[in-house]
Amino acid sequence: MSKERFSRQSFLGSDSGQRIARCTIGVPGLGGGGSHVIQQVAHVGFQDYVIYDGDIVEESNLNRLVGAKSIDVPAQTPKLHIAKMMILGLQPQARIRGFAGRWQDNPEPLRECQIVIGGVDSYQGRHELEVACRRYMMHYIDIGMDVHGQDSPVIGGQVILSSPGNLCMRCMGFLTDQKIAEEAARYGKAGPRPQVVWPNGVLASTAVGLAVDLVTNWTRRALPHAYLVYDGNQGTVKESVTLRNLKIAACPHYSGIDVGDPILMEL
């Protein structure tokens, strides 16, 4: 790996390049947010990837899918291919394990990751990813955005770090049974959700910053967890007020002994 290439990120630490290259990163979902993540982690120097997406490039993706071109629509180019080309264009020696489908259909490779950055759309999907990350002792970083209102649109989003042994997304008030149930009740009725490129860029950049800090500890903060809220109308990213006021010292939702493959026992 060229020292000159990464000379401007030497502030991350003298061995940061080796640390980043040794880290296996997982990205389930390579759409708007995930495509930004892939581009940035490839620039930073990550070499080992486990990535998932079963979709092809469509016309409505071109307003936000990093790496996609107009020609990819008639060609029905898989988003997985777009991600691979971005990685290999920057890191020709990268090891990429890519799967055209959901991570749940091929979960074993994901378990080898140290960090997973999720670009999934649903609360249920986030819940399932966090459960997997907790069982296999992986850091999970969640990103997501939404637009509320028609007459006066409000862009919002979040970046959440959930690490084994620390507060989870339920502790932080982001995931609730009510949200998951309401989402399931309106499944298929919501229609296309508004998405634009710049909030995804902000959220992905923030998530990649957290991932790099986890690997290199360059800030010396050693964050146990994080819940950052994005206000797209104001252009701000701030710590969640909910997290700031939390009185929970330890996560009651995930036991430290519930790791690895679940074992079924006869009663």
C-alpha positions in Angstrom: 0.0 0.0 0.0 1.5 3.3 -1.1 2.5 5.6 1.8 2.1 8.6 -0.4 -1.5 7.7 -1.2 -2.6 7.9 2.4 -0.1 10.5 3.6 -2.9 13.1 4.2 -4.7 10.8 6.6 -1.5 10.1 8.6 -3.1 11.9 11.6 -5.2 8.8 12.1 -2.1 7.1 13.5 1.1 5.6 12.3 -0.4 2.1 11.9 -3.9 3.3 10.8 -3.4 2.0 7.3 -2.7 -1.5 8.5 -5.6 -1.4 11.0 -8.0 -0.2 8.3 -6.8 -2.8 5.8 -7.2 -5.6 8.4 -10.8 -4.7 9.2 -13.6 -6.5 7.4 -16.6 -4.2 6.8 -20.1 -5.3 5.9 -22.6 -3.1 3.9 -26.1 -4.6 3.5 -28.0 -2.4 1.1 -26.1 -0.6 -1.6 -28.6 2.1 -2.6 -28.6 5.8 -1.8 -26.8 5.6 1.6 -24.9 2.4 1.0 -23.4 3.6 -2.3 -21.9 6.7 -0.4 -20.6 4.4 2.2 -18.9 2.1 -0.3 -17.3 5.0 -2.1 -15.9 6.5 1.1 -14.6 3.4 2.8 -12.8 2.5 -0.5 -11.2 5.9 -0.5 -10.1 5.5 3.1 -8.4 2.2 2.4 -10.6 -0.7 3.5 -9.6 -3.9 1.7 -12.1 -6.6 2.9 -15.8 -6.3 2.1 -19.0 -8.2 2.6 -21.7 -6.5 0.6 -25.4 -7.3 -0.3 -28.0 -6.0 -2.7 -30.3 -7.8 -5.1 -31.6 -4.8 -7.0 -30.7 -3.3 -10.4 -30.3 0.3 -11.3 -33.6 2.0 -12.2 -34.3 5.5 -13.5 -35.5 6.7 -10.1 -32.1 5.7 -8.6 -30.1 8.1 -10.7 -30.8 11.1 -8.4 -28.8 9.5 -5.6 -27.0 6.3 -6.4 -23.3 7.1 -6.4 -21.4 5.4 -9.2 -24.5 4.8 -11.4 -24.7 6.2 -14.9 -27.6 6.7 -17.3 -26.5 3.8 -19.4 -26.9 1.5 -16.3 -30.7 1.8 -16.5 -31.3 0.1 -20.0 -28.4 -2.3 -19.2 -30.2 -3.3 -15.9 -26.8 -3.1 -14.1 -26.9 -4.7 -10.7 -26.2 -2.3 -7.8 -23.8 -4.9 -6.6 -21.7 -4.5 -9.7 -21.7 -0.7 -9.3 -20.4 -1.1 -5.8 -17.7 -3.6 -6.8 -16.4 -1.3 -9.6 -16.2 1.6 -7.2 -14.1 -0.5 -4.7 -11.8 -2.1 -7.3 -11.3 1.3 -9.1 -9.7 2.5 -5.9 -8.5 -0.7 -4.2 -7.6 -3.2 -7.0 -6.4 -5.8 -4.5 -9.6 -5.6 -2.4 -11.3 -8.8 -1.3 -15.0 -8.5 -2.1 -17.6 -11.0 -1.1 -20.7 -9.8 -2.8 -24.2 -11.3 -2.7 -27.1 -10.5 -5.0 -29.9 -10.7 -2.4 -30.7 -10.1 1.2 -28.0 -10.7 3.9 -30.4 -13.1 5.6 -30.0 -15.5 2.7 -26.2 -15.7 3.1 -25.6 -14.6 6.7 -22.3 -16.6 7.4 -20.0 -14.1 5.6 -21.5 -11.2 7.4 -20.5 -12.8 10.7 -16.8 -12.4 9.8 -17.1 -8.6 9.8 -15.9 -6.3 12.6 -18.1 -3.4 11.5 -21.5 -3.4 9.7 -22.9 -0.2 8.3 -26.6 -0.8 7.5 -28.4 0.9 4.6 -31.7 -0.9 5.1 -35.0 0.9 4.9 -37.2 -0.7 7.5 -37.4 -0.8 11.3 -37.7 -4.6 11.1 -34.7 -4.8 8.9 -32.7 -2.7 11.4 -33.8 -4.9 14.3 -32.7 -8.0 12.5 -29.3 -6.6 11.6 -28.7 -5.4 15.2 -29.6 -8.8 16.6 -27.1 -10.5 14.2 -24.4 -8.0 15.1 -25.0 -8.5 18.8 -24.8 -12.3 18.5 -21.5 -12.2 16.6 -19.9 -9.3 18.5 -19.9 -6.8 15.6 -20.2 -3.0 15.8 -23.4 -1.9 14.0 -23.8 1.6 12.5 -27.2 2.5 11.3 -28.0 5.2 8.8 -31.4 6.4 7.5 -33.3 9.4 6.3 -36.8 10.4 5.6 -38.8 13.4 4.4 -42.0 14.4 6.3 -44.7 16.7 5.1 -45.8 17.9 1.7 -46.4 21.6 2.0 -43.5 22.2 4.3 -41.1 19.3 3.8 -38.7 18.4 6.7 -35.7 16.2 6.0 -34.6 14.2 9.0 -32.2 11.3 9.6 -30.0 9.5 12.0 -26.7 7.8 12.5 -26.6 5.3 15.4 -23.7 3.3 16.7 -24.7 0.1 18.6 -21.8 -2.0 20.0 -21.8 -5.2 21.9 -22.0 -4.7 25.7 -23.3 -1.1 25.3 -26.7 0.5 24.7 -28.7 -0.8 21.8 -31.2 1.0 19.5 -34.0 0.1 21.8 -32.2 1.5 24.8 -31.7 4.7 22.8 -35.4 5.0 22.0 -35.0 4.6 18.2 -36.4 1.1 17.9 -39.7 0.2 19.5 -42.3 -2.6 19.2 -44.8 0.0 18.3 -42.8 1.4 15.4 -42.2 -2.1 14.0 -45.9 -3.0 14.4 -47.1 0.2 12.7 -44.6 -0.4 9.9 -45.9 -3.9 9.4 -49.5 -2.7 9.3 -48.9 -0.3 6.5 -46.6 -2.6 4.5 -47.1 -2.0 0.8 -49.2 1.1 1.3 -46.7 3.8 1.8 -45.5 4.0 -1.9 -42.1 5.3 -2.9 -40.3 7.2 -0.2 -38.7 10.6 -0.9 -34.9 10.3 -1.3 -32.2 12.8 -2.4 -28.5 12.6 -2.6 -27.2 15.1 -0.1 -28.7 13.8 3.1 -27.5 10.3 2.3 -24.0 11.9 1.8 -24.0 13.6 5.1 -25.3 10.5 7.0 -22.9 8.1 5.2 -19.9 10.5 5.9 -20.8 10.6 9.6 -21.1 6.8 9.7 -17.8 6.3 8.0 -16.2 8.7 10.4 -17.5 6.6 13.3 -16.2 3.4 11.6 -12.7 4.9 11.1 -12.6 6.0 14.7 -13.6 2.5 15.9 -10.7 1.1 13.9 -8.0 3.6 14.6 -9.2 5.4 17.8 -7.7 8.6 16.4 -10.1 10.8 18.5 -9.3 9.0 21.7 -13.0 9.1 22.6 -13.7 5.3 22.6 -17.4 5.9 22.1 -19.5 3.1 23.6 -22.6 4.1 21.6 -23.9 7.1 19.6 -27.2 8.5 18.4 -26.8 11.5 16.1 -29.8 13.3 14.6 -29.6 15.0 11.2 -31.8 18.1 10.5 -31.6 18.5 6.7 -33.5 21.8 6.8 -31.0 23.4 9.3 -28.0 21.5 8.0 -27.0 20.2 11.5 -26.0 16.9 13.0 -26.4 16.8 16.8 -26.5 14.3 19.6 -30.1 13.0 20.2 -31.8 14.7 23.1 -33.2 11.3 24.0 -29.7 9.9 24.4 -28.6 12.9 26.3 -31.3 12.4 28.9 -31.0 8.6 29.2 -30.7 7.2 32.6 -29.9 3.6 31.5 -26.4 2.5 32.5 -26.5 -1.0 30.9 -28.4 -2.6 28.0 -31.2 -4.9 29.3 -32.2 -6.2 25.9 -29.0 -8.2 24.9 -27.3 -10.6 27.3 -23.6 -11.0 27.1 -24.0 -14.8 27.0 -26.4 -14.7 24.0 -23.7 -15.0 21.4 -23.0 -17.3 18.4 -25.6 -19.6 16.8 -28.7 -20.2 18.9 -29.0 -23.8 20.1 -32.3 -25.5 20.2 -32.8 -27.7 23.3 -35.5 -30.3 23.8 -37.7 -29.7 26.9 
